[in-house]
């Protein structure tokens, strides 16, 4: 009805006898609803003032705490060809167990007697080195002998020089004596000549004195000649000394030159021997690399190279192994806006994939099925592929132990517990899109962080 008529239906018809109208116009019907809404409002208002724990959520996976316990790919240090497999996928191997054998594909190492030939070359070089050493010793002895011989020869020549000088001195004295005799003979001749002129002496006496004078003059000439000969002997002795020095210096220099040549050959041979020994060691180590062994106890995940006769380059990944004894950890990723809120040593809650959990965000004490952990490290650089920061979490020893059957690579969801704030504040923060409150970690967490950084 459009209610455009001036006639009122309720004035002509008694509507109170109808149940629907009775329910509509009954005022007591609002009391129950008002009570329910009032109670609900009071409860809601009380809930808004309850404490709420802020959290930082992340998504990651299970890994190993130590880098040496994580899955690794064994690589071949040399290029080769697969000859024989000793394991299969899914097998447990111990440290040192042979995984496969490879053969050489480099022509330099084809010789099966490579090690024995290299050892023979080292022996030959040792013999050559010994020869050089003995030659150097012989030359040292020869040099010492030449120096001793030169010393004796020089002493002999010096003695000759002294003798020649003494002879010169002796001849000089004899010359002076002969000249004195000439003077005496001249005086006697003049005196005899005067006496003969006076007739006191015979002419024969004058002639005898003349003969004596001539003999004295002849003796002086002989003495002068002998003195010159002695002086020549002095010069010859000096020349002989110089000749001895030059001759022996030449011989010694030649011996020293031969010695240095031998030393040069000795050092060169030592360098060649060292190189051969290095090659021998390299060949020995390389021969051991043909057998690829397990670096630690582990589980063979997957053979990355398969078949027999397949060739590969150096550094190629051969097989993937997962260590057996590992300390599990969780590697999670958080947004950059939440990074300053996380600190090493702080608690964190974890939900593992495959282990159902009921998690009450903001009331972790009421959560069921979550596991405790502690932050070990917070990465300082962002992962460019994910656009997030990596956080490493270890098991909290004070909480429930992690499930024994979880494996590395399993998914995990993490919730870092932050400040306790009222519910109304958290709703207001969520509506405005604000980050959780920045805060200073507790002293215990800071000391834990400090101890970890200092390696205590």
One Martini backbone bead per residue (centre of mass of N, CA, C, O) as a GRO file, in nm:
protein
  456
    1UNK     BB    1   0.099   0.034   0.019
    2UNK     BB    2   0.105   0.399  -0.025
    3UNK     BB    3  -0.035   0.586   0.175
    4UNK     BB    4  -0.272   0.808   0.025
    5UNK     BB    5  -0.483   0.776   0.219
    6UNK     BB    6  -0.697   0.912   0.474
    7UNK     BB    7  -0.742   0.630   0.559
    8UNK     BB    8  -0.711   0.444   0.857
    9UNK     BB    9  -0.664   0.120   0.934
   10UNK     BB   10  -0.613   0.126   1.251
   11UNK     BB   11  -0.902   0.258   1.300
   12UNK     BB   12  -1.079   0.003   1.183
   13UNK     BB   13  -0.853  -0.200   1.277
   14UNK     BB   14  -0.745  -0.458   1.489
   15UNK     BB   15  -0.395  -0.536   1.524
   16UNK     BB   16  -0.330  -0.678   1.809
   17UNK     BB   17  -0.433  -0.979   1.729
   18UNK     BB   18  -0.171  -0.994   1.584
   19UNK     BB   19   0.143  -1.141   1.604
   20UNK     BB   20   0.320  -0.951   1.435
   21UNK     BB   21   0.224  -0.689   1.575
   22UNK     BB   22   0.292  -0.773   1.859
   23UNK     BB   23   0.603  -0.803   1.805
   24UNK     BB   24   0.649  -0.512   1.699
   25UNK     BB   25   0.505  -0.349   1.957
   26UNK     BB   26   0.705  -0.494   2.147
   27UNK     BB   27   0.940  -0.356   2.371
   28UNK     BB   28   1.091  -0.615   2.514
   29UNK     BB   29   1.261  -0.734   2.268
   30UNK     BB   30   1.531  -0.542   2.310
   31UNK     BB   31   1.673  -0.647   2.570
   32UNK     BB   32   1.837  -0.892   2.477
   33UNK     BB   33   1.993  -0.754   2.251
   34UNK     BB   34   2.121  -0.535   2.429
   35UNK     BB   35   2.276  -0.727   2.610
   36UNK     BB   36   2.447  -0.865   2.398
   37UNK     BB   37   2.582  -0.604   2.285
   38UNK     BB   38   2.700  -0.510   2.549
   39UNK     BB   39   2.878  -0.753   2.606
   40UNK     BB   40   3.032  -0.743   2.340
   41UNK     BB   41   3.150  -0.458   2.381
   42UNK     BB   42   3.301  -0.517   2.642
   43UNK     BB   43   3.476  -0.745   2.534
   44UNK     BB   44   3.602  -0.584   2.302
   45UNK     BB   45   3.724  -0.366   2.483
   46UNK     BB   46   3.900  -0.561   2.644
   47UNK     BB   47   4.057  -0.678   2.408
   48UNK     BB   48   4.194  -0.403   2.322
   49UNK     BB   49   4.369  -0.422   2.616
   50UNK     BB   50   4.523  -0.648   2.543
   51UNK     BB   51   4.802  -0.818   2.502
   52UNK     BB   52   5.033  -0.786   2.219
   53UNK     BB   53   5.245  -0.967   2.005
   54UNK     BB   54   5.478  -0.888   1.805
   55UNK     BB   55   5.558  -0.981   1.463
   56UNK     BB   56   5.793  -1.161   1.241
   57UNK     BB   57   5.760  -1.286   0.931
   58UNK     BB   58   5.871  -1.599   0.770
   59UNK     BB   59   6.031  -1.774   0.488
   60UNK     BB   60   6.165  -2.115   0.466
   61UNK     BB   61   6.427  -2.353   0.554
   62UNK     BB   62   6.595  -2.634   0.608
   63UNK     BB   63   6.920  -2.665   0.759
   64UNK     BB   64   7.249  -2.618   0.837
   65UNK     BB   65   7.452  -2.470   1.064
   66UNK     BB   66   7.696  -2.579   0.920
   67UNK     BB   67   7.866  -2.567   0.625
   68UNK     BB   68   7.990  -2.870   0.655
   69UNK     BB   69   7.669  -2.996   0.677
   70UNK     BB   70   7.601  -2.948   0.396
   71UNK     BB   71   7.523  -2.983   0.094
   72UNK     BB   72   7.742  -3.147  -0.147
   73UNK     BB   73   7.968  -3.118  -0.422
   74UNK     BB   74   8.165  -3.331  -0.590
   75UNK     BB   75   8.475  -3.263  -0.734
   76UNK     BB   76   8.697  -3.254  -0.999
   77UNK     BB   77   9.037  -3.162  -1.027
   78UNK     BB   78   9.024  -3.332  -1.293
   79UNK     BB   79   9.035  -3.445  -1.593
   80UNK     BB   80   8.807  -3.707  -1.726
   81UNK     BB   81   8.706  -4.060  -1.712
   82UNK     BB   82   8.468  -4.284  -1.663
   83UNK     BB   83   8.509  -4.626  -1.531
   84UNK     BB   84   8.394  -4.650  -1.215
   85UNK     BB   85   8.144  -4.748  -0.990
   86UNK     BB   86   8.092  -4.779  -0.613
   87UNK     BB   87   7.809  -4.642  -0.614
   88UNK     BB   88   7.478  -4.541  -0.511
   89UNK     BB   89   7.187  -4.416  -0.483
   90UNK     BB   90   7.126  -4.398  -0.125
   91UNK     BB   91   7.400  -4.436  -0.014
   92UNK     BB   92   7.616  -4.502   0.251
   93UNK     BB   93   7.906  -4.321   0.342
   94UNK     BB   94   8.240  -4.301   0.422
   95UNK     BB   95   8.521  -4.177   0.503
   96UNK     BB   96   8.715  -4.261   0.206
   97UNK     BB   97   8.529  -4.369   0.016
   98UNK     BB   98   8.482  -4.496  -0.290
   99UNK     BB   99   8.306  -4.375  -0.572
  100UNK     BB  100   8.520  -4.334  -0.817
  101UNK     BB  101   8.682  -4.401  -1.134
  102UNK     BB  102   8.938  -4.237  -1.322
  103UNK     BB  103   9.074  -4.123  -1.623
  104UNK     BB  104   9.284  -4.000  -1.847
  105UNK     BB  105   9.281  -3.709  -2.104
  106UNK     BB  106   9.579  -3.624  -2.081
  107UNK     BB  107   9.867  -3.676  -2.266
  108UNK     BB  108  10.082  -3.614  -2.035
  109UNK     BB  109   9.939  -3.876  -1.850
  110UNK     BB  110   9.949  -4.160  -2.005
  111UNK     BB  111  10.186  -4.273  -1.874
  112UNK     BB  112  10.225  -4.548  -1.662
  113UNK     BB  113  10.554  -4.463  -1.600
  114UNK     BB  114  10.576  -4.172  -1.483
  115UNK     BB  115  10.699  -4.200  -1.198
  116UNK     BB  116  10.959  -4.366  -1.267
  117UNK     BB  117  11.073  -4.159  -1.467
  118UNK     BB  118  11.088  -3.922  -1.273
  119UNK     BB  119  11.279  -4.066  -1.073
  120UNK     BB  120  11.513  -4.104  -1.273
  121UNK     BB  121  11.563  -3.804  -1.324
  122UNK     BB  122  11.636  -3.738  -1.032
  123UNK     BB  123  11.884  -3.921  -1.012
  124UNK     BB  124  12.045  -3.791  -1.242
  125UNK     BB  125  12.056  -3.511  -1.109
  126UNK     BB  126  12.208  -3.603  -0.857
  127UNK     BB  127  12.464  -3.690  -1.001
  128UNK     BB  128  12.522  -3.417  -1.133
  129UNK     BB  129  12.538  -3.264  -0.865
  130UNK     BB  130  12.775  -3.422  -0.744
  131UNK     BB  131  12.979  -3.344  -0.964
  132UNK     BB  132  12.974  -3.040  -0.908
  133UNK     BB  133  13.060  -3.057  -0.614
  134UNK     BB  134  13.337  -3.195  -0.667
  135UNK     BB  135  13.446  -2.978  -0.856
  136UNK     BB  136  13.444  -2.752  -0.650
  137UNK     BB  137  13.636  -2.886  -0.452
  138UNK     BB  138  13.878  -2.912  -0.646
  139UNK     BB  139  13.904  -2.610  -0.705
  140UNK     BB  140  13.960  -2.523  -0.416
  141UNK     BB  141  14.222  -2.684  -0.391
  142UNK     BB  142  14.366  -2.556  -0.632
  143UNK     BB  143  14.363  -2.266  -0.527
  144UNK     BB  144  14.521  -2.319  -0.267
  145UNK     BB  145  14.774  -2.430  -0.407
  146UNK     BB  146  14.839  -2.177  -0.574
  147UNK     BB  147  14.872  -1.987  -0.334
  148UNK     BB  148  15.104  -2.145  -0.200
  149UNK     BB  149  15.295  -2.144  -0.441
  150UNK     BB  150  15.311  -1.838  -0.470
  151UNK     BB  151  15.435  -1.786  -0.196
  152UNK     BB  152  15.698  -1.948  -0.243
  153UNK     BB  153  15.790  -1.807  -0.502
  154UNK     BB  154  15.811  -1.526  -0.377
  155UNK     BB  155  16.021  -1.599  -0.164
  156UNK     BB  156  16.234  -1.687  -0.367
  157UNK     BB  157  16.250  -1.417  -0.524
  158UNK     BB  158  16.322  -1.241  -0.280
  159UNK     BB  159  16.589  -1.382  -0.220
  160UNK     BB  160  16.718  -1.307  -0.489
  161UNK     BB  161  16.694  -1.003  -0.448
  162UNK     BB  162  16.872  -0.994  -0.197
  163UNK     BB  163  17.120  -1.118  -0.324
  164UNK     BB  164  17.154  -0.904  -0.542
  165UNK     BB  165  17.187  -0.663  -0.351
  166UNK     BB  166  17.437  -0.778  -0.204
  167UNK     BB  167  17.611  -0.798  -0.456
  168UNK     BB  168  17.610  -0.500  -0.524
  169UNK     BB  169  17.739  -0.413  -0.261
  170UNK     BB  170  17.999  -0.583  -0.293
  171UNK     BB  171  18.088  -0.462  -0.569
  172UNK     BB  172  18.111  -0.174  -0.469
  173UNK     BB  173  18.338  -0.226  -0.267
  174UNK     BB  174  18.539  -0.347  -0.469
  175UNK     BB  175  18.554  -0.094  -0.647
  176UNK     BB  176  18.665   0.093  -0.431
  177UNK     BB  177  18.923  -0.076  -0.383
  178UNK     BB  178  19.029  -0.056  -0.673
  179UNK     BB  179  19.047   0.254  -0.679
  180UNK     BB  180  19.253   0.271  -0.448
  181UNK     BB  181  19.475   0.110  -0.594
  182UNK     BB  182  19.508   0.310  -0.824
  183UNK     BB  183  19.599   0.547  -0.653
  184UNK     BB  184  19.849   0.403  -0.538
  185UNK     BB  185  19.979   0.334  -0.809
  186UNK     BB  186  20.018   0.628  -0.903
  187UNK     BB  187  20.196   0.721  -0.673
  188UNK     BB  188  20.418   0.510  -0.716
  189UNK     BB  189  20.483   0.585  -1.007
  190UNK     BB  190  20.570   0.876  -0.957
  191UNK     BB  191  20.793   0.812  -0.757
  192UNK     BB  192  20.958   0.625  -0.946
  193UNK     BB  193  20.991   0.825  -1.170
  194UNK     BB  194  21.162   1.030  -1.002
  195UNK     BB  195  21.386   0.833  -0.917
  196UNK     BB  196  21.473   0.758  -1.206
  197UNK     BB  197  21.549   1.050  -1.288
  198UNK     BB  198  21.774   1.057  -1.051
  199UNK     BB  199  21.903   0.751  -1.041
  200UNK     BB  200  21.792   0.555  -0.804
  201UNK     BB  201  21.640   0.385  -1.018
  202UNK     BB  202  21.542   0.153  -1.216
  203UNK     BB  203  21.367   0.101  -1.503
  204UNK     BB  204  21.227  -0.163  -1.408
  205UNK     BB  205  21.073  -0.037  -1.174
  206UNK     BB  206  20.898   0.149  -1.348
  207UNK     BB  207  20.763  -0.075  -1.515
  208UNK     BB  208  20.631  -0.224  -1.277
  209UNK     BB  209  20.452   0.016  -1.189
  210UNK     BB  210  20.302   0.041  -1.456
  211UNK     BB  211  20.185  -0.242  -1.450
  212UNK     BB  212  20.032  -0.207  -1.184
  213UNK     BB  213  19.851   0.022  -1.284
  214UNK     BB  214  19.715  -0.132  -1.512
  215UNK     BB  215  19.595  -0.353  -1.335
  216UNK     BB  216  19.418  -0.164  -1.164
  217UNK     BB  217  19.251  -0.054  -1.400
  218UNK     BB  218  19.144  -0.331  -1.491
  219UNK     BB  219  19.007  -0.400  -1.217
  220UNK     BB  220  18.801  -0.171  -1.224
  221UNK     BB  221  18.652  -0.257  -1.479
  222UNK     BB  222  18.567  -0.535  -1.368
  223UNK     BB  223  18.407  -0.426  -1.129
  224UNK     BB  224  18.199  -0.263  -1.295
  225UNK     BB  225  18.090  -0.501  -1.455
  226UNK     BB  226  17.998  -0.663  -1.205
  227UNK     BB  227  17.800  -0.445  -1.099
  228UNK     BB  228  17.612  -0.444  -1.342
  229UNK     BB  229  17.533  -0.742  -1.319
  230UNK     BB  230  17.402  -0.717  -1.040
  231UNK     BB  231  17.188  -0.513  -1.123
  232UNK     BB  232  17.054  -0.702  -1.329
  233UNK     BB  233  16.973  -0.914  -1.119
  234UNK     BB  234  16.778  -0.733  -0.969
  235UNK     BB  235  16.590  -0.683  -1.205
  236UNK     BB  236  16.525  -0.981  -1.260
  237UNK     BB  237  16.400  -1.034  -0.982
  238UNK     BB  238  16.168  -0.831  -1.015
  239UNK     BB  239  16.052  -0.956  -1.272
  240UNK     BB  240  15.995  -1.234  -1.148
  241UNK     BB  241  15.790  -1.140  -0.941
  242UNK     BB  242  15.585  -1.025  -1.141
  243UNK     BB  243  15.554  -1.289  -1.301
  244UNK     BB  244  15.446  -1.461  -1.070
  245UNK     BB  245  15.197  -1.295  -1.006
  246UNK     BB  246  15.065  -1.305  -1.289
  247UNK     BB  247  15.061  -1.613  -1.330
  248UNK     BB  248  14.898  -1.692  -1.068
  249UNK     BB  249  14.659  -1.508  -1.115
  250UNK     BB  250  14.567  -1.648  -1.373
  251UNK     BB  251  14.528  -1.931  -1.253
  252UNK     BB  252  14.328  -1.848  -1.028
  253UNK     BB  253  14.116  -1.716  -1.208
  254UNK     BB  254  14.055  -1.969  -1.373
  255UNK     BB  255  13.968  -2.145  -1.134
  256UNK     BB  256  13.740  -1.954  -1.038
  257UNK     BB  257  13.581  -1.963  -1.299
  258UNK     BB  258  13.531  -2.268  -1.288
  259UNK     BB  259  13.388  -2.259  -1.019
  260UNK     BB  260  13.149  -2.072  -1.101
  261UNK     BB  261  13.051  -2.257  -1.325
  262UNK     BB  262  12.994  -2.495  -1.137
  263UNK     BB  263  12.795  -2.345  -0.955
  264UNK     BB  264  12.595  -2.280  -1.175
  265UNK     BB  265  12.540  -2.575  -1.248
  266UNK     BB  266  12.448  -2.657  -0.965
  267UNK     BB  267  12.206  -2.462  -0.938
  268UNK     BB  268  12.062  -2.554  -1.194
  269UNK     BB  269  12.034  -2.849  -1.106
  270UNK     BB  270  11.871  -2.791  -0.851
  271UNK     BB  271  11.633  -2.663  -0.999
  272UNK     BB  272  11.569  -2.912  -1.172
  273UNK     BB  273  11.526  -3.104  -0.936
  274UNK     BB  274  11.295  -2.947  -0.803
  275UNK     BB  275  11.107  -2.967  -1.045
  276UNK     BB  276  11.100  -3.276  -1.054
  277UNK     BB  277  10.990  -3.312  -0.766
  278UNK     BB  278  10.734  -3.152  -0.818
  279UNK     BB  279  10.630  -3.332  -1.044
  280UNK     BB  280  10.624  -3.590  -0.877
  281UNK     BB  281  10.420  -3.490  -0.671
  282UNK     BB  282  10.199  -3.420  -0.873
  283UNK     BB  283  10.172  -3.706  -0.988
  284UNK     BB  284  10.099  -3.843  -0.721
  285UNK     BB  285   9.847  -3.675  -0.660
  286UNK     BB  286   9.701  -3.724  -0.931
  287UNK     BB  287   9.676  -4.032  -0.904
  288UNK     BB  288   9.484  -4.001  -0.650
  289UNK     BB  289   9.250  -3.841  -0.815
  290UNK     BB  290   9.119  -4.092  -0.960
  291UNK     BB  291   9.006  -4.125  -0.671
  292UNK     BB  292   8.690  -4.065  -0.557
  293UNK     BB  293   8.610  -3.946  -0.237
  294UNK     BB  294   8.480  -3.917   0.071
  295UNK     BB  295   8.496  -3.646   0.297
  296UNK     BB  296   8.239  -3.775   0.448
  297UNK     BB  297   7.985  -3.864   0.609
  298UNK     BB  298   7.711  -3.994   0.394
  299UNK     BB  299   7.457  -3.923   0.145
  300UNK     BB  300   7.362  -4.026  -0.165
  301UNK     BB  301   7.175  -3.838  -0.368
  302UNK     BB  302   7.341  -3.770  -0.653
  303UNK     BB  303   7.429  -3.831  -0.986
  304UNK     BB  304   7.564  -3.592  -1.205
  305UNK     BB  305   7.727  -3.827  -1.328
  306UNK     BB  306   7.705  -4.068  -1.590
  307UNK     BB  307   7.831  -4.351  -1.666
  308UNK     BB  308   8.058  -4.493  -1.907
  309UNK     BB  309   8.303  -4.277  -2.058
  310UNK     BB  310   8.256  -4.008  -1.943
  311UNK     BB  311   8.344  -3.681  -1.989
  312UNK     BB  312   8.536  -3.417  -1.813
  313UNK     BB  313   8.608  -3.142  -1.642
  314UNK     BB  314   8.754  -2.946  -1.441
  315UNK     BB  315   8.521  -2.895  -1.172
  316UNK     BB  316   8.318  -3.107  -1.196
  317UNK     BB  317   8.025  -3.230  -1.095
  318UNK     BB  318   7.951  -3.559  -0.972
  319UNK     BB  319   7.837  -3.558  -0.662
  320UNK     BB  320   7.582  -3.574  -0.412
  321UNK     BB  321   7.617  -3.490  -0.055
  322UNK     BB  322   7.487  -3.581   0.269
  323UNK     BB  323   7.532  -3.546   0.576
  324UNK     BB  324   7.463  -3.712   0.868
  325UNK     BB  325   7.587  -3.521   1.088
  326UNK     BB  326   7.360  -3.270   1.199
  327UNK     BB  327   7.274  -2.929   1.260
  328UNK     BB  328   6.988  -2.790   1.274
  329UNK     BB  329   6.831  -2.534   1.071
  330UNK     BB  330   6.694  -2.208   0.990
  331UNK     BB  331   6.617  -2.047   0.676
  332UNK     BB  332   6.522  -1.716   0.659
  333UNK     BB  333   6.302  -1.449   0.527
  334UNK     BB  334   6.302  -1.093   0.537
  335UNK     BB  335   6.211  -0.788   0.541
  336UNK     BB  336   6.370  -0.485   0.544
  337UNK     BB  337   6.175  -0.350   0.761
  338UNK     BB  338   6.248  -0.594   0.983
  339UNK     BB  339   6.559  -0.611   1.038
  340UNK     BB  340   6.608  -0.415   1.297
  341UNK     BB  341   6.439  -0.629   1.493
  342UNK     BB  342   6.680  -0.828   1.463
  343UNK     BB  343   6.862  -1.049   1.694
  344UNK     BB  344   7.092  -1.220   1.828
  345UNK     BB  345   6.934  -1.455   2.065
  346UNK     BB  346   6.646  -1.451   1.987
  347UNK     BB  347   6.337  -1.553   1.987
  348UNK     BB  348   6.152  -1.815   1.799
  349UNK     BB  349   5.897  -1.931   1.587
  350UNK     BB  350   5.807  -2.263   1.448
  351UNK     BB  351   5.678  -2.399   1.132
  352UNK     BB  352   5.649  -2.708   0.997
  353UNK     BB  353   5.623  -2.891   0.737
  354UNK     BB  354   5.385  -3.146   0.842
  355UNK     BB  355   5.325  -2.974   1.121
  356UNK     BB  356   5.065  -2.902   1.270
  357UNK     BB  357   4.942  -2.569   1.359
  358UNK     BB  358   4.837  -2.345   1.621
  359UNK     BB  359   4.837  -1.991   1.569
  360UNK     BB  360   4.849  -1.709   1.785
  361UNK     BB  361   4.853  -1.404   1.707
  362UNK     BB  362   4.999  -1.250   2.001
  363UNK     BB  363   4.967  -1.563   2.152
  364UNK     BB  364   5.212  -1.784   2.203
  365UNK     BB  365   5.109  -1.941   2.464
  366UNK     BB  366   4.853  -2.063   2.283
  367UNK     BB  367   5.020  -2.220   2.109
  368UNK     BB  368   5.027  -2.504   1.874
  369UNK     BB  369   5.303  -2.676   1.724
  370UNK     BB  370   5.541  -2.512   1.803
  371UNK     BB  371   5.887  -2.405   1.774
  372UNK     BB  372   6.189  -2.338   1.911
  373UNK     BB  373   6.420  -2.051   1.867
  374UNK     BB  374   6.740  -1.902   1.766
  375UNK     BB  375   6.925  -1.646   1.674
  376UNK     BB  376   7.240  -1.640   1.502
  377UNK     BB  377   7.200  -1.479   1.219
  378UNK     BB  378   7.233  -1.166   1.031
  379UNK     BB  379   7.226  -1.043   0.739
  380UNK     BB  380   7.387  -0.762   0.569
  381UNK     BB  381   7.271  -0.863   0.296
  382UNK     BB  382   7.085  -0.877   0.020
  383UNK     BB  383   6.888  -1.083  -0.163
  384UNK     BB  384   6.841  -1.035  -0.497
  385UNK     BB  385   6.632  -1.264  -0.563
  386UNK     BB  386   6.427  -1.198  -0.304
  387UNK     BB  387   6.448  -0.913  -0.146
  388UNK     BB  388   6.593  -1.027   0.118
  389UNK     BB  389   6.677  -1.133   0.441
  390UNK     BB  390   6.893  -1.342   0.611
  391UNK     BB  391   6.806  -1.597   0.863
  392UNK     BB  392   6.954  -1.776   1.135
  393UNK     BB  393   6.833  -2.080   1.302
  394UNK     BB  394   6.823  -2.238   1.610
  395UNK     BB  395   6.788  -2.448   1.857
  396UNK     BB  396   6.613  -2.450   2.154
  397UNK     BB  397   6.709  -2.600   2.452
  398UNK     BB  398   6.445  -2.497   2.628
  399UNK     BB  399   6.279  -2.646   2.428
  400UNK     BB  400   6.129  -2.825   2.216
  401UNK     BB  401   6.212  -3.058   2.017
  402UNK     BB  402   6.273  -3.132   1.718
  403UNK     BB  403   6.201  -3.313   1.470
  404UNK     BB  404   6.367  -3.601   1.357
  405UNK     BB  405   6.239  -3.622   1.045
  406UNK     BB  406   6.358  -3.386   0.947
  407UNK     BB  407   6.482  -3.213   0.658
  408UNK     BB  408   6.670  -3.084   0.444
  409UNK     BB  409   6.443  -2.846   0.278
  410UNK     BB  410   6.228  -2.792   0.452
  411UNK     BB  411   5.968  -2.618   0.539
  412UNK     BB  412   5.931  -2.282   0.698
  413UNK     BB  413   5.780  -2.092   0.962
  414UNK     BB  414   5.829  -1.766   1.100
  415UNK     BB  415   5.824  -1.605   1.443
  416UNK     BB  416   5.900  -1.305   1.571
  417UNK     BB  417   5.931  -1.178   1.891
  418UNK     BB  418   5.829  -0.881   2.035
  419UNK     BB  419   5.641  -0.659   2.145
  420UNK     BB  420   5.415  -0.549   2.392
  421UNK     BB  421   5.081  -0.465   2.296
  422UNK     BB  422   4.796  -0.346   2.233
  423UNK     BB  423   4.540  -0.423   2.029
  424UNK     BB  424   4.462  -0.137   1.931
  425UNK     BB  425   4.752  -0.068   1.834
  426UNK     BB  426   4.777  -0.294   1.621
  427UNK     BB  427   4.533  -0.207   1.451
  428UNK     BB  428   4.637   0.076   1.392
  429UNK     BB  429   4.900  -0.021   1.252
  430UNK     BB  430   4.770  -0.189   1.027
  431UNK     BB  431   4.593   0.030   0.897
  432UNK     BB  432   4.859   0.225   0.848
  433UNK     BB  433   5.126   0.048   0.781
  434UNK     BB  434   5.308   0.005   1.016
  435UNK     BB  435   5.569  -0.086   1.175
  436UNK     BB  436   5.712  -0.221   1.407
  437UNK     BB  437   5.859  -0.167   1.692
  438UNK     BB  438   6.130  -0.018   1.792
  439UNK     BB  439   6.404  -0.180   1.969
  440UNK     BB  440   6.578  -0.294   2.252
  441UNK     BB  441   6.750  -0.536   2.347
  442UNK     BB  442   6.830  -0.740   2.571
  443UNK     BB  443   7.100  -0.809   2.759
  444UNK     BB  444   7.115  -1.110   2.691
  445UNK     BB  445   7.115  -1.075   2.386
  446UNK     BB  446   7.361  -0.890   2.366
  447UNK     BB  447   7.563  -1.086   2.499
  448UNK     BB  448   7.524  -1.310   2.294
  449UNK     BB  449   7.613  -1.145   2.051
  450UNK     BB  450   7.896  -1.075   2.157
  451UNK     BB  451   8.000  -1.364   2.194
  452UNK     BB  452   7.968  -1.446   1.896
  453UNK     BB  453   8.153  -1.224   1.775
  454UNK     BB  454   8.410  -1.316   1.972
  455UNK     BB  455   8.402  -1.644   2.008
  456UNK     BB  456   8.285  -1.745   2.307
   0.00000   0.00000   0.00000
